[in-house]
Amino acid sequence: MSEIIENHLLDKRVKIYQSDDTYKASIDAVFLAASIKDAKAGQKLLDVGLGTGAVALCVAHRNPELEILGVEVQKELASLSQKSIEANNFSDRFDIVNADIADFEKKHPHGSFDYVVSNPPYYSDFSSSPNISRAKAHNMQSTPLSAWVNICLKMLKPKGYISIIIPPDKLDEIMALYNLKKVGDIKIYPLFSKPDNIDAKRLIVKARKSDKSPCKIYKGMIIHKEDGSYSVEADKILREAGAIEEL
């Protein structure tokens, strides 16, 4: 029987419950959440592929007036997210739908959300992890990456914002989709593991539906110092609950 573990995010500001044998959130989730800021009362956010809830929990902490809905296909992960929502007193504004995103898209009204966030699955097979839950979280199954992100776009209101985090080799696919769907104001924010890394580990890509503003590429952030500790910039997000100001 799996053990449920209480972990913390944002220097213990947020509780998150995870299982020792299911997918666990990484710091990617905290950085992605830091791209959402200054949300207003009455606005709504959708987290597509909620997992254990790390992205949305951090967003909820930083944006206390935002209404949040998470979609997660794995029942156990959805249950863990629900436990975290209750522990953080977010139940009045944070709901979960346990469903495949393609089924969710068919039943939920399009254009319902001001923000959509997603740490989408991007591998094409199950070679990335022997753990079934973790493999499902990272691997494309019935919904390829571009189709996944296209569903996210359908859920957005005109002028709404989408934020995703992807490996750099998936950027071409996303940019082609955004060009086709007339998505603009694209901001690309690279995350580098260490100071001597030439290639980024991940890209946060934030964009706006029905917008014609030009694309911007930022210098991004170095996550770790040479000694392995977090950089000042990363520390402000991971421990001080700061936002990525450029986004």
C-alpha positions in Angstrom: 0.0 0.0 0.0 1.4 3.4 -1.0 2.3 5.9 1.7 1.0 9.4 1.6 3.6 12.0 2.4 3.1 15.6 3.4 5.6 17.9 1.6 5.8 21.7 1.3 6.3 24.3 -1.3 7.3 28.0 -1.2 9.3 27.6 2.1 6.4 25.8 3.8 3.8 28.4 2.8 1.9 25.6 0.9 1.3 22.0 1.9 1.2 19.3 -0.8 0.4 15.6 -0.4 2.1 13.1 -2.6 2.5 9.4 -2.7 5.7 7.4 -2.6 4.7 5.4 -5.7 3.1 8.0 -7.9 4.2 11.0 -9.9 5.8 13.7 -7.7 6.0 17.4 -8.6 9.3 19.0 -9.5 10.5 22.6 -9.2 9.4 23.0 -12.8 5.9 23.3 -11.4 6.9 26.1 -9.0 8.6 28.1 -11.8 5.6 27.7 -14.1 3.3 28.9 -11.3 5.5 32.0 -11.0 4.4 33.1 -14.5 0.9 33.8 -13.2 0.5 37.0 -11.2 -1.8 40.0 -10.5 -5.0 38.0 -11.2 -8.1 39.9 -10.4 -11.2 38.9 -8.4 -13.6 36.9 -10.6 -11.0 35.7 -13.0 -10.6 31.9 -13.6 -7.6 29.6 -14.2 -7.5 26.1 -15.6 -4.7 23.7 -14.8 -4.6 21.0 -17.5 -2.9 17.9 -16.2 -3.1 18.9 -12.6 -1.0 16.0 -11.2 -0.6 16.4 -7.4 -1.6 20.1 -7.8 1.8 21.8 -7.3 1.3 24.4 -10.1 -2.2 25.4 -9.1 -1.5 25.4 -5.4 1.4 27.8 -5.8 -0.8 30.0 -8.1 -3.6 29.9 -5.6 -1.2 31.1 -2.8 0.1 34.0 -4.9 -3.3 35.0 -6.3 -5.8 34.8 -3.5 -8.8 36.0 -5.5 -8.4 33.7 -8.5 -10.8 30.8 -9.0 -9.1 27.6 -10.1 -10.2 24.4 -11.8 -7.8 21.4 -12.3 -8.2 18.5 -14.7 -6.4 15.3 -13.9 -7.0 11.8 -15.5 -5.3 9.8 -12.7 -7.7 9.2 -9.9 -5.1 8.8 -7.2 -3.4 12.1 -8.2 -6.7 13.9 -8.2 -7.4 12.6 -4.7 -4.1 13.7 -3.5 -4.7 17.2 -5.0 -8.1 17.4 -3.2 -6.4 16.6 0.1 -3.9 19.4 -0.5 -6.6 21.8 -1.5 -8.4 21.2 1.8 -5.2 21.4 3.9 -4.4 24.8 2.4 -8.0 26.1 2.9 -8.5 26.6 -0.9 -11.7 24.6 -1.1 -13.9 27.7 -1.7 -12.2 28.5 -4.9 -10.4 25.4 -6.2 -12.2 22.5 -7.8 -11.0 19.3 -9.6 -12.4 17.3 -12.5 -11.1 13.7 -12.7 -11.2 13.2 -16.5 -9.2 12.8 -19.6 -8.6 16.2 -21.1 -10.2 15.3 -24.5 -13.4 14.3 -22.7 -13.3 17.4 -20.5 -13.0 19.6 -23.6 -16.1 18.0 -25.2 -18.2 18.7 -22.1 -16.9 22.1 -20.8 -17.8 25.4 -22.4 -15.0 26.8 -24.5 -13.6 30.2 -23.8 -14.3 29.9 -20.1 -10.9 30.8 -18.5 -8.7 33.9 -18.2 -5.6 31.8 -17.7 -4.6 28.3 -18.6 -1.5 26.6 -17.2 0.0 23.2 -18.1 3.1 21.1 -17.7 2.1 18.9 -20.6 3.3 15.4 -21.4 5.8 15.6 -24.1 7.6 12.2 -24.5 6.3 9.9 -27.3 6.8 6.6 -25.5 7.0 5.2 -22.0 10.8 4.9 -21.9 11.2 7.9 -19.5 10.1 6.0 -16.3 9.4 2.5 -15.2 6.8 3.9 -12.8 3.4 3.8 -14.4 2.0 6.9 -12.8 5.1 8.9 -13.6 5.2 7.6 -17.1 1.6 8.7 -17.6 2.3 12.1 -16.3 5.2 12.7 -18.8 4.2 10.7 -21.8 1.8 11.5 -24.6 -0.8 8.8 -25.0 -4.1 9.5 -26.8 -3.4 13.3 -26.9 -0.2 14.5 -28.7 1.5 17.7 -27.4 0.1 20.0 -30.1 -3.4 18.6 -29.6 -3.0 18.9 -25.8 -2.0 22.6 -26.1 -4.8 23.2 -28.7 -7.3 22.1 -26.1 -5.8 24.5 -23.6 -6.3 27.3 -26.2 -9.9 26.3 -26.7 -10.6 26.8 -23.0 -9.2 30.3 -23.0 -11.2 33.5 -23.4 -10.1 35.9 -26.1 -7.1 37.8 -24.8 -6.6 35.1 -22.1 -3.1 33.9 -21.2 -1.6 30.4 -21.6 1.6 29.4 -19.7 3.3 26.1 -20.4 6.7 24.6 -19.6 8.4 22.4 -22.2 11.8 21.1 -23.2 13.5 23.3 -25.8 13.2 20.7 -28.6 9.4 21.1 -28.4 9.4 24.8 -29.1 9.1 24.5 -32.9 5.9 22.4 -32.5 4.3 25.0 -30.1 5.3 28.0 -32.2 3.8 26.4 -35.3 0.5 25.8 -33.4 0.5 29.4 -32.1 1.1 30.8 -35.5 -1.8 28.7 -36.9 -4.1 29.7 -34.1 -3.1 33.4 -34.2 -1.7 33.4 -30.7 0.6 36.3 -30.0 2.5 38.2 -27.2 4.6 35.1 -26.9 7.2 35.4 -24.2 9.9 32.7 -24.0 11.8 32.4 -20.7 14.6 29.8 -20.6 15.6 28.0 -17.4 19.3 26.9 -17.2 20.4 24.3 -14.6 23.9 25.8 -13.9 26.0 28.8 -14.9 28.1 26.9 -17.4 25.1 25.4 -19.3 24.8 26.6 -22.8 21.4 24.9 -23.5 18.3 25.6 -21.4 16.8 22.7 -19.4 13.3 24.0 -19.9 11.4 26.9 -21.4 8.4 28.7 -19.9 6.3 29.9 -22.8 3.6 32.4 -22.0 1.3 33.7 -24.7 -2.0 35.5 -25.3 -4.9 34.3 -27.3 -6.2 36.6 -30.1 -3.2 38.9 -29.9 -0.8 40.3 -32.5 2.1 41.5 -30.3 5.6 40.3 -31.3 7.4 37.5 -29.7 10.0 38.2 -26.9 12.9 36.0 -25.8 14.3 36.7 -22.3 17.7 35.8 -20.9 15.9 33.6 -18.4 17.2 32.2 -15.2 20.1 30.1 -13.9 18.6 27.8 -11.2 21.8 26.6 -9.4 25.1 28.2 -8.5 28.3 26.3 -9.2 28.2 24.9 -5.7 24.7 23.4 -6.3 22.7 25.8 -4.1 19.9 27.9 -5.6 20.7 31.1 -7.3 19.4 34.4 -5.8 16.8 34.6 -8.7 15.6 31.0 -8.2 15.5 31.4 -4.4 13.1 34.4 -4.7 10.6 32.1 -6.5 11.1 28.8 -4.7 11.4 30.1 -1.1 10.1 33.7 -1.2 7.0 33.0 -3.4 8.1 35.6 -5.9 6.8 35.9 -9.4 8.8 36.0 -12.7 8.5 39.7 -13.3 9.2 39.5 -17.1 6.1 37.4 -17.6 
